[in-house]
């Protein structure tokens, strides 16, 4: 049996990473499509975080444009293709792809939006194999055919756009556009020092961040008897959290929720402290700072990793610290022991949502709607 060393395995990952197809708008598509869009079709695994963070607020601004939202398993027979602009959010399935191919001459354009470095996720060691299979099946396998239809390519960050850059096409930035935080989130007051809720909400794709936090949270929980910790985790990660030196009654391990359920839960149930680590790596380097949106919805005081992603909309009063156990424990100590500092940090992240909105545009890049004029 042949065992690859770490450097050899990384070299193999790098090779596979380079071989995975990327979305690329076709010059032929640009010649055969285009013009004024009369209506908009969004194809998405809806509801999901990508649509919530990037598309929902922008579609609300298109008050006079007919908008159709279809899930990946929905039929498109009732959709009028004439003058239709199509936004594909990450995934597409065979029947919908075939529908687009059959009507390509009637379409106003087709945009592909992506908010993850999908080849990095596929070749990395964090995501589960079922998730990787879904990416390969619905985000990678359709690309050779889909690229012949694409007129626009949108990425969530400059870094991600850089991974998709090609001399033959333009990658436009569709930055996060959050909704205004609900008023009750802004009015959440810090709990008394007798009971504080600290949370880490992330999927299994953030396995390394989970592992980074485990000893930090264990130490903080031993020191601060007034803390209750909530983490979202499944499978092996959930089992590893259970093995930490944390009293079972002071830790809640919740399985990952569907997006609509997660939105409802974090809207109705706030938190005092939210942990937002982000470690360096190919997948994380392309991420946007959408975690701010979740934290602001909970009305929590956040601790962010000091990195380019979270620096984008940083404001005074937030915690941005190095990824060391010492700095994270010091930051948790300060937020647990100082209620005023929690309020400052919470309000700062609420302000960062306004900064995030100001740094984005409501327009979908490059689409020309017949009632709204040039949206570019």
N, C-alpha and C positions, 0 to 999 in steps of 0.2 A: 504493500500500500504506500502510495506516494503522499507525503505530507509537505505542503507548501509553507515556507516561512512567512513571517508578516510582510517583509518587503516584497517577496515574490507574489503574495496574494494581492498586495496593493497594486503591483505592476499589472497583474491580470485584470483587476478592477478598472484600472486606467484604460487598458486596451478596450475592454468591453464598453466602458463609458463613451469612448470615442466612436465606437461602431454603431451605437443606438441611434436610429433616425431622429431628426429634429423637425419641427414644423417649419416649412419654408413656403411662403407665398409664391405661386407660379406666375411667371411673366405672361404665359398664355392666358391665365385666368384674368390678369389685369387688362388684357386686350379685349376679352370677350364679355367681361362683366363691367359693372360700374354704373355711374349715373345717379339719379336721384332715387332715394329709398322712400317707399310709400308706407311700409310697415316693418316691424321688427319681430324676428323669431329668436328666442333664446333656448338653446338646447343644453340642458344641465341635469346633473343628478340632484334634482331640486326637492326640498330645500337643502342647502349645504353652506358651509362657511364661505367658500369662494364667492358664491352669488350674493351672500349677505354683505360681505366686506366690500365688494367691488361693483356689483351690478345693480342692486336694489335701489339705492339712492339715485343712481343715474337714470334708471328707467322711470322713476317718479317724476323726473324733470321733463319727460317727454309726454306732457299731458295730452297733446293733440295727435300723437302718433299711435296707431293701433299696435299693441304689443301682445304677442302670444308666447307663453312659457310652456315648454314641453319637457317632460321627463325622458330619460333614456329609453324607456319601454313604451312610450306613447306613439301612436300612429300619427302621421302628418297628413292624412288624406283630406282633412277639412281645412288645411292651410292654403291660402291663395299665394302662389309663388311669384306672381307678377309684381315686380318692384320690391321684392322681399329682401331685406338685409338679415343675414343669419349670424348670430354669435354662438360659437361653440365653446362652452366652458369646460375645458380639460378633456372631456370624454365624448365619444360618439359610438353608436352601435351600427351594425351592418345595415338594417332596414332604413335608418335615417340617412346614412351615407348614400345609399343607393337612390333614395328619394331626391337628394340634392343633385346627384350626378344626372338624373333623368331630367332635371329642371334647370340646369345650370345657365342656360341661355336666357331665362326669365328672371334670374336673380339680380339684385342690385349689388351684391357683394357677400363675401363670407369671411368672417373674422374668427381667428382662433385665439382664445385667451388662456394663459397658463400662469400659475402663481407658485409653482415649484420647479426646481431643477429635476425633472422626472428621471432622466438618465442617472443622476446622482442618487436618487432614492432607490432606483432599481439595483444599482451596483453597490450600494452601501450595505452596512451590516446592522441597521437599526430596524427597518420595516420588516413586517412579517411576510412570509412567502405568499399567503393568500392576497395580501395587499399588493405585493409586487406583481402577482399574476394579473390582478385587476388592472394595474397600470399598463402592463404589457398588452393586455387584450383590448382595452378600450381607449388608451391614450397613445400607444406606440404602434401597434399593428395597423391601425387605419391610416397612418400618416402618408405612406406612398400614394394612396388614392386621394386622401384629403388635400395634400399639398397642391394637386392639380386644380383644386377649387378655390384655394385661399387667395383672397385679395388683401387681407390685413393680418398682421401678427401683433398681438399685444402681450406684454409681460408686466409683471407687478413691480419689478424693481430694475434699476439700472444694471445691477450685478447680474440678474437673471437675463436681461436683454443681451449682456455681453456673452453669455454662454450660447445664445442663439444667433449671434451676429453672423452675417454673411454678406459678401460684397454685392450679391444680387438682389437683396431686399432690405427693407427698413423694419426695425422692431420698434414699435411705439410703446410708451409707458402708460399703463393704466394703474395709477396709484390707488391705494385704499381710499374709499370715500365712505366714512362711517356716518351713521345717523347721529343726530344730536342725542346725547345721553338723556334717558328719561329723568324727569325732574326729581323723582323720588330717589334716584341714585345720588344726585347731587346733595340731597338733604339727609342722607344716611349719616348719623353721628356715631362716633366711636363707642364701642361697648365699654363698659366699665373694666377696669384692670382685673376684675375678678373673673372675667370670661372673655377671651379673645379667640377669634377664628382665623387660622392661617391656612391658605390653600395653595395647592399646585395642580393646575388643570392643564394637562397636555396628553396627547395621544402616545401610543407606543412607538411612533416614529422618533420620539424624543427619548429613546432608551438611555442614551448617555447622560442626558440631563437628569433623568430619574436616578441613575446610579450616582451622579454627582451630589444630588440632594440628600440621599439616604443618610449618610453619616452626619450631615449638617442638621437635618431635621431631628434626628435622634438625639443629638447633643442639646439642641435648643429645647426640645420637649423635656429633657431631664432637668434643665436649668429653670424653666418657666412652667410652674405647675398650673398656671391659668390659661395655657394654650390648648386649643383643640385643633387638630390638623386634619384636613380633608384632601385626599388625592384621588385623581381619576386614573385607574389602572385595571388591566385585565391580565389573565393568564399568568405567565411567569413573573411579570413585574408586580402583579398584585401579591403573589406568594412571597416575593422578596421583600415587599413592604411589610408584610405580616411578620417577617422574621426580624425586623428591626427592633431595637430595644425601646419600644414605645408601648405604654399601657394601652391595651385594646379599647378600653372605654374612652380614650382620648384621641383616637384616630378613626376616621371614616374612610374606608376604601370603597370607592364607587365605580362600578363598571362604566365603560364609555357609553355615553348616551347618544341617541340620534340628535341631529343638529337642532331640530325644533324643540326637543325636550331640554337640551342644554340651554338654549336661549331662554326658555321659560324658567328653568331652575335658577340661572344666574341673574335673571331679572327680579325674581321674587325673593331670593335668598342672597343677601350680601355677604361680605367678608371684611375682616379688618386688615389683614396682611395678605398680599398675593406675591408669590415667588415666580420670577420670570427669568430663569437662567437660559443662556444660549451659548453653547460651546462652539469653538471654531471648527469648521469642516466644510466640505464642498456643498452639502445640502443646505446647511444653515447659512452659509455665506450669501446665498441668493434670496433669503427669506425677507419678507416685509414685516413691519412692526405691528401687525394686526392684533397681537396679544394685548396691546394697550386698550383696544376696543372692549375686549372681554373684561379687563380689569376695571375700566371706567364704569361698565354696566353693573359691576358688583359693588362699586363705591369703595374699593379697597386701596390701601397704601401699598405701593408696589416696590419691589426690589428688582432692578434690571441688571443684567450683565452689561458691563461696559464694552460696547461693540458698535460697529457701523450701523447695524440694523436699528438698534434702539436709540442711537444718537440722532437719527433723522428728524424726529419730532420732539426731542428732549426739551424740557423747560426747567427753569430754576425750581428747586425744591424737591426734585425726584432723587431717588437713590440709583446711582449708576456705579457699579463696583466691579473690581477684578474677580475672576473666577478662582478664588482661593477660599478654603474653608474658613480661615480667620476673618476675612472681610465679610463673608456672608453671615457668620455668627455675630459679628459686631453690629451689622445692620439690623438683624433680627432683634438683638438685645435693645437697640435704640428704639425701634418701633414698638416693642412690647412695653418698655418702661416709660415711654414719653408719649402721652396721648396727643399733646399739641403737635408733635412731630408727625404723628400718623395723619392728623388732619391736613397738615401742610403737604405731605406727600400725596395724599388722596386728591386734594384740590389741584395739585400740579398736574397729575395725570388727566384729570378732567379738562384742564386747560390745554393739554397736549392734543386732545381730540379736536379742539377748535383749530389748533395749528395744523393738524393732519388734514382737516377739511380745506383750509386755506392753501395748502401746498398741492392740492389736487384740483382737477377741473371736473365739472359735471358732464362735460362733453365726452362722447365716445369718439376716440381719435379717427378722423378721416371719413366719418359717415356724413353724407349730405342728405338731409331729409327735406322733402318738398315743401313742408309747411314751416320749417324752422330755419331753412337756409343752410349755409355751410357751418357744420358743427366742429370742424377741425380747429 
